[in-house]
Structure formats: C-alpha cells, structure tokens
Amino acid sequence: MKRVLPTIAILSLFTIASYANSSLGSEITYKKIDSSTYVVSLIKYRSCSGLPMPSTEDLLISCYSSTSGPLTTTLNRISIEEIKVFCTSYGYDCSPQNTKVTGSEGIERHVFTDTIDFSLAFFSTIANCSVNIHFSFSDCCRTPLINTGGANTTEFNFAELNLAMGNNSVDLTSDPHLKQACQQPVYHNIGAQDGMERDSLSYSFGWPLTTTGGVTFIGTYYKYFRPFQAYFPGGSVIPPIPNSSPPIGVYMNPETGDVIFTPTNCNEVTTWAIQVTEWRKDTAGVNQIVGITRRDHITSTTVVENNTPKINSPYSYNVCEGEQLCFNITTTDAPLILPPPSTTSISDTLILTWNNGIPGANFTILDSSARLKTGRFCWTPPYGSAYDNPYTFTVTVDDNHCDRIATSNRAFRIHVKQRAETNVNITSMDCGWYTLSSQLDSSTFKGSPGYEWVLLDSNSNLVFDNSVAFFQSTNNFLSFNGIDSLKIQREGKYILQHTIKNPPFNCPTNYFDTITVGKLATATIDFPNDTFICKGTDFMLNTTTTNALGYLHYQWYANNSILTNDTTTSLAVNNFDSDTTIRYKVVITDVNGCTNSDAVVINPNIPYQDTLAYHTTGCMGDTIRFSLDSSLQNVQWSNGSNAYELLVFASSNLNLSYVDTLGCIFNDSVIVNLKDLPQPVLVDSTYCGNSALVSPGFFEEYLWNTGSTMSPITISSAGTYSVQVTDSNGCKNSDTATFGFLNLVTVSLGPDTTHCGPLELSTPINGTYNWSTGSITSFTIITQSGYYTLDATDVTGCSSTDDINVVIKPLPQQSWADTIYYCSNSLVTLTSDSFSSYHWNTGATTRNIQVGNGPYAVTFTDDTRCENTDTVYAKVSAVPNFSLGTDTTFCGTTLLLSASGGSSYLWNTGGTKSTENATTSGTYWLNLTDQNGCSNTDSIDIELLMNPNIPTLTRSNTTITSNQSGTHKWFKNGSLISGITQNTLTIYGIGSYTAITIDSNGCESRISNPIEKTAGIDNLNSDEISIYPNPAKDKVTIDVSGIGKVNSIELFDSRGRNIENIQTVQGSLIDLQWTTESSILYLVIKSESGIYKSEIMSYK
C-alpha cells in the first residue's frame, strides 16, 4: 500500500488559466464527406475559471507545394461539453456554460466546425496540392506559469490531410491529460481511433509549436520528447523502462500511443504534444503519410490526496476471424493510507469504461458493486475482417475520488488473423479409389499451407484398419499431402475430414465430405485377428470372397513382404517359429483389375521364460528366489524340485520345463552366480590436527554412519565411525573403527590480504615455528608483498601448515619536519601533504587547518586507502615589533636611525648594526630578525635639508651686522638672545656674539664668526690653546697650559645650541667628550686671561 505524500502547494488548472486566456489545449480533426468535401473540426479545452471562448475560430489552410499564401476559413462552435474531473456526487463546475466561474476547476470541450469543399474556386490554389494539405490555427497565449519552457508563447497547432489519397483523421476519444499526481505512475493514452480506412498508426511526441517555431525548453533536461521531470534512479538520464516499478524515464509506445512515466517535480507545469501519424500504401505498395493529428495541451503536476488506479496487462491479443475472443480486463488501486495519528484508510470504488473502439464488440462489467472493477471484453471478428493492422480500443479507469478523480488509460490491440481456406475436390474412381485435392488461392492465402486428411466412419470414429481403407501416400488412415488417393475396401458410409492449416497464423479450417461406398469384391480371412500361436504350431489361413465377378487372383504377404508361391485362397503356415508379430495379408484381383485385401495379425506366444534372467547374480549370503505363475503345469527343475517357488543359496546352473495355459511346452535355464563380498578396511587411528581423511578403500558406493556417501571423508571429531560399501557387483559389506585427535589446533594465517604498511603474522600455537621468512618465532613482520608460509609443530609433535598471499602497500608519509616554525601575531595555516582524506586531532577534515603553538596530529588516507598518522609541533613566534618613526624632513647632513630588540639587522644601505646614519634624502628600510628567527621590516622616508647662508658678522661700534638677509638668531656667549631676528644687533656688555640664519625651510645655517666685546683686554688669540685630535669622533684633548686658570668651557653646535659634554681635568690637559652628531662644534673657553674660541670637526 502507498502512503499519501505530505501536502504541498497545489497548482490547480484554475490557477493556470486565470493568468491568460482560458485555453488548456487543442486538436484538429476532419471527416471525409466525398472526394473533395470534408468537415473540419477544431476542439479546444477551456478552463471554466478563465475567460469565455468566442463563438468562432479562424482556421488556416495551406499547401506546402503552393506558392500562394494560406487561405482562411471561419469555424463555428457547434457544442460545449463539460469534461468529468470530479467524482460523480460532486456535480458540475462549469455552470453556466462558457462563463468565467471564479474558483472553478471545471473543464469544457468546445467544438468548432466547418464544411470545406475543395472543388470550390476559393480553394483552387490548394485543391491539386501535390503534398499534404495543412490545417492550422494559433491562439495567444500559453500561461506564464509554465516552468519548463514556452510560457507566454502563442499556441500553434496543425493537422495534415493527403487529399489525393483521401482520408478521415483519427478520433481522439480520451480526455486530455491536464493534471497528474506527483510521485505516482502515469498511464495515459489519447484513444486514437481510425474506424474508416483502418490505416496504420504511429505515435510520437510532437514539438509544442509557436507561430515562429518550436517551444524552447528550459535547461538541458527538458526536451519535446521528455516534457516531464521523471523518475530516474541515481538521477542520471537513461533509456526509459516502462515496465519497472515505478516506471523509469518518459516512454511513448510508438505502436499503441501509451505514455508511461513517473513525475517527480511536484510543482511542474509543462506544455507538450502527442502526434498521431496515419500511413497507407499507395498503388506502388509504398507507405505514404495520409494524415497527421496532434493534441497540444498543458499539464500540471501536483500532490494529490488519492492514488492513481491502474489497468492491468496483458494489452495485446490474437484471434482467428470467425472465432470468439473473450478476456477480462482487471484493475488495481492501492488504498489511501492516511498519515498519523489516523489509523484508517480510504478505498476508492473504481469506474471502468471503454471507448467503443471496435464495432460489434461487447464490453461489460462483471460485478458492478465491486470496488476494483473487472471488464469482460468479447468479440467474434467476422470472416473477412482479418487485417494487417490491429484493431484497437482504449479502456479508461477513474477512482471517482471526491472531489478530484485520478485516471489512467490503456490501449488494447487485437490482431485478427486470416483463416486458412481451400477448395476440396473429391473424385470417385473405379475399384473403391478416390482422388483427393486441396486447392488454395495463393494470392490471398497467408502463411505456410499445411494439409491433413483423415477418414471417419459413420459414427465419426477414425478408421485405423487399412483393411477397411487407407491413403495411398501413407498406406494408413492419415495423409499430409495436398493431393492424394484414398482406397476404401468395405462398403458403407464414411466421412472424409480435410484440415487446411496456415502456420504461423494457426487459424485452420476443417472441411467434411460424406462418401458412400456400395458393394465391392471383398476378401475376408477366416481367422481370428491378433491371435497367439505356440512356437512349432501348424495352422491354416483360409479366405472367403463376396461380390466377386469372374476369376480372382490371390497373393499372400507377410509383413508386406510378398510370399512368392502363395497365390491360392489359403495359406498354410507350418512349424510357426517367430519371436515377433507377423501380419499376414491377402490381396485379391478380379477380372477388371480391381483389388481388395484383408489381413490378420499373428502373435507368437511369449514363453514364461522371458520373466527369468538367463544369468542371475547376487552376493554371498543372499537368497535367490524364483517364482512361477500358478497357472503353469508340469513344472520340473533340474535339481528335482517341481515347486512354483525355488530358493537358491549358492552358485548353480538350473534348467526348467513347464506347460503354459495355451498348452505350449517351454524350456528355460538360468545361471546363478553369487559374488564374494567386498572387504572395506578401517583401522583404529589417532591423528594430528583437527581433521583427517578416512577411506575404507576403493568401491562403487559408500554409506557412512555420518550420512556421507563419499570417500574419502573428512572427520573432525573423535569417535567411532562405520561405513557400508557396495562394489561393482552390487554387493555390500561394512567395517568400523575408532579415531582420535591429539591436537585440534590448526595454523590459520587468515585469508589472502592487502595491508597498508608492515604486517605482523602470528599464531597462538605453542611449539616450534618455521616461517618462509626464516623466522623461528611465533610471529614475523612482513614488509614486502609475496606468499608466506608457516609450518608449526605443537608440543604433541603435530604439525600444521598454512600460507597466505600478502600485498603490502606503502604507508603514506608527511614530508614535514618534527617542528615547523612560524612567525605570526595570529593563527597560522598548517598544511598537510596532498592525500584523499584527513582527520586532525582538532576534528577538522580539511587539508589545511589554522593553528597556534602546540602539537598537532593528523590521520590521513591516500588513494590506495592506506592510512597513517603523524604529529608535528607548530612553533609560532610573534613578529618583532619596531618602528623607525614617521617619515621626516631634517635640517642637517646626517640623521641617526636606530632600532632595538633584534638579534640581527639588515639596512637597505647594507648596514648590519642597530643604528644607521642617513646622509642622503630617500627611503631607508630595516629588516630586523629577533632571537626566534622572525623578522619584520619598517621603512622611513627622510629629506635632509641644508642652509648654506652662513652669516659673516662685522662690528661698527655697538652694532653688529650680518652680511645675510632674512631671519637670524643671535647668541651671546652661546646663549640665545630672544626677540632679535633681524640681521643687525646692538650689543651691550662684554661677551662673544654669534649668529645663524634660518631659511624658508626652517633650517639653520652654520654659526657665524664671533664678535667679541671685552673690557679693555686685548682679543686673545685662539692659537694659545691646542686641540687634538681634530677632527675627532666624540672626544678631544685640550691643552690650556698657556691661558692661565680656566673658569669655564662651553661647547656649541652649528645652531648655537649649548652641547652637553663631559669634561675631565688632568692638570693643563682637559678631556672633552660629547654625544651630539653635529659635524661642526664651537668651543668657547673662558680663563683669567680672556675668552678663547676654536672649531672642532666632529664625525661619526
């Protein structure tokens, strides 16, 4: 039983039609009135929820071979009929007719017709069409809900007529297939009937058409010949198999038009067409297309609440014309199982009908109250109805389910076979002879002719006795020739039956004729027929003749062999001695040459000796019993016994004589031979191992107490065993023995195997071992493919051997090291070598995983399905973090760049220290590597600017003037004089005055020459001090031995800034140390003798 599918959204026909016009499909048919006049019909199917249809439709008529355009004729509607789509109790859903009924799911059939006379002038351009005439119409538009291709397209349909040959189109008697149940088999047939010309029909899927060509189907699955998404196991498209359960693919039977498939897309709306082509042979015997009829319609697939009923096979039958054919058509319909919590089911009562496709046939329902209906079809095709094409009719079953019914249609085909017919001619000849002939018409006869003649007596019994009658060709009661002669030798009334056959059609016809035979010259042998005669007996066969005229000639025969000298009325048989039956026949010939015959059968009396074997054999110990029938007389055995039952216990030669019931004396003899008994040998034994082969020797048959009939047998448990043997003479004997086992343990290395990586083979047996590898332990490790053998001997001394074929496949290996180092501030990607599958200890199954510090294990499988596990340690160190600072513009010739925290450094200048002097403008980068081997890179853009405008100072009284214009900074004794930026300075007080300029970039120049103002003391010459080394890197020694006591020492850079320094005094020598990177430093020493100045060139 089927269980109903869960309900999903159902797309009704009402929904389809409500989007556009109301048309759901169409077909064009025509009927011939005379050679030039046809009634053409357009049938359209309307959804009652859609718009009304007009009362007329235009039809185009054209001829492909004509250059003229198509002609248009108007068809008028003649009928509207509502098609049954609901159960009987539901009623009609299209009231009033041809009216839009909101919510209706009813369907109407609208028929439009017109009579067309091709002899009229209007049709002159196509009346002599050399090819088929084309009827067509178009209708806008197909529903937008079609989801397989063709939505919103114009529907175009056509039919064809071969006017020259004349034709009536087929009638499509089945309702259109507009709705189908999802996931349930579909069995549909359009019921095409050609009751007029009985043309040959072929069926195919037609391409749904538009006015510009075929509908374009969506995707690669849908085709005009596969308009539905059907069931395909595995999902791949394969050739259709309609008889599978459920049906596979989309199948169209090209001979019957049956469409069979299982729809699987429960929301599918498709447009499709079925095309019926009519074929007829022309005068040259060549098949021509005389008509084409198409039904183009829209079908929706939905989930329904009822199961689809089915019409059961067979669907094809054969019958001979004139013979009644009756058969039952049965149906099935699975009850509907309601889903839980319901525990009930719904069983529909079916309605079974047919389309009256065969005139004169009868279709009845055997039990109108039964749920599953059975139809009884009966038809006797009249003589002359045989035809090459089958007769067809269509049966429809619906389940009358409320509210919407489910329907199936199937076509039935009946091949009417032509009967064999002939003309039987019987001619009476002289002397009781008749000539017979069967003459058939070879131009109409079908099949291979077969002939059969038999003669019946007046009671319709076969005449077997050829003394009464016989056919010349066989000399007996039966003939198989089309022409033969019959000899009747006894007066009386006879019936001659002739059967004409026509295999392979197998529709024979019987013909009967009565033959009355008058008085004949008749010979009768006056001796009982089928008489038993004792061997050696003399007897006489005498003849009586009746109705004979004149002299008679006699001739005797024995088993049809002429007895040359036996030509009298009697035949004497002396000392009859035959082991077989003899038929004695006499033939008489009168003066007219007419013959007559009679015959008797003489049987030799079979002696009782035939029940005794000449040579009787037995076995020693047997009793041989001879039993004679009690009706025999004068029984005498050669051993003196006269018993009817004789028992013999030893080999001997016996003679017997007796008299049978006919008084015949017989002698017989028999040799009794009792053979020696066979000698089976079983010896009590104990075996190593858990089984042993045991045999008693070689004999014909064996029967062991285990039930076995073989030898040797395999025993596997200790105990007593017995065997009965039979030798070639059939003699039997037995023997018994007791068997034991020392050890039931057996070496078993298992079945041949394929293993990934090294394999350990072992045995649990305790003893000594000899492996084919050379190992002498209980186990061995296998690393190479090959055959391996173990011979093991246990402690009892019993040995056992087994071998195994091992195929070793190498284990997959990872190529990584034990530890993989990463430099990252986040998780990193750990990548396995490429294999078929992966399983990490993290649960991941991908080739790559994200990891941090720690161990990671992965189990991996290669293409040969070998598996291995490896562990790797991921060492993740942070990327060192440092910065060279932001991009900068620097006034000066050198900028010191530095970084820290690295174990090695690499500057783009080639430097490898933590600091680097930038001496030119540009980009500087540093790649820093820390102690973990992790590196990072930073860069900085530097622009070095120089101010070349070094002021030269001159003094006039109290005014110092710079030779440079622009902004200045003034210094007194190295200290900035605030508020003065012009290029002149009025000085007051004693001191050393200097200046620098500031250009537009804000860069300061080198310091000017100093202007000294003293209190009446002469300017001291700086040559009084000695500085060395000069230039110096970051330290000099000053010799002040010539200037007296030093009060202070100051150091200025080129901008006049006081430079921090370290002074170490050692007598008249002063060590001066600084850290600035300025290239020119200015030294000012104040002593008791005055102020001394000097330049120091500093470098790095």
ABEGO torsion letter per residue (X at the ends): XBBBBBBBBBBBAAAAAAABBABAEBBBBBBBABAABBBBBBBBBBBAABBBBBABBBBBBBBAABABBBBBBBBBBABBBBBBABBAAAEBABOBBGBBBBGBABBBBBBBBBBBBAABAAAAAAAABABBBBBBBBBOBBBAABAAEGBGBBBBBBBBBBAAAEBBBBBBABBBBABBBBGBBBBBBAGBBBABAGBBBBBBBBBBBBAAEBBBBBEAABBAABABBBBBBGGBBBBBBAABOBBBEBBBBAAAGBBBBBBABAABBBBBBBBBBBBBBBAAGBBBBABBBBBBBBBBBBBBABBBBBBBOBABBBBBBGBBBBBBBBBBBBBBBBBOABABBBBBBBBBBBAGABBGBBBBBABAABABBBBBBBBBBBBGABBABBBBBBBBBBAGBOABBBBBBBBBBBBBBBBBBBBBBBBBBBGGBBBBBBBBBAAABBEBBBBBBBBBBAAGBBBABAAABBBAAAGBABBABABBBBBBABBEBBBBBBBBBBOAAGBBBBBBBBBBBBBBBBBBBBBBBGBBBBBGBBBBBBBBBBGBBEBBBBBBBBGGBBBAABABABBBBBGBBBABBBBBBBBBBBAAGBBBBBBBBBBBBBBAAAABBABBBBBBGBBBBBBBBAABBGBBBAAGBABABBBBABBBBBBBBBBBAAGBBBBBBBBBBBBBBBBBBBBBBBBBEABBBBBAEBBABBBBAAGBABOBBBBABBEBBBBBBBBAAGBBBBBBBBBBBABABBBBAEBBBBBBEBBBBBBABBEBBBBAAGBABABBBBABBEBBBBBBBBAAGBBBBBBBBBBBBBBBBBABBABBBBBBABBBBBBBBBBABBBBAAGBABABBBBBBEBBBBBBBBAAGBBBBBBBBBBBBBBBBBBAEBBBBBBEABBBBBBBGBABBBBAAGBABABBBBABBEBBBBBBBBAAGBBBBBBBBBBBBBBABBBBBBBBEABBBBABBEBBBBBBGGBBBBGBABABBBBBEBEBBBBBBBBAAGBBBBBBBBBBBBBGBBBBBAAABBBOBOBBAABBBBBAAAAEBBABBBBBBAAGBBBBBBBBBBEABBBBBBABABABBBBBBBBAAEBBBBBBBBBX
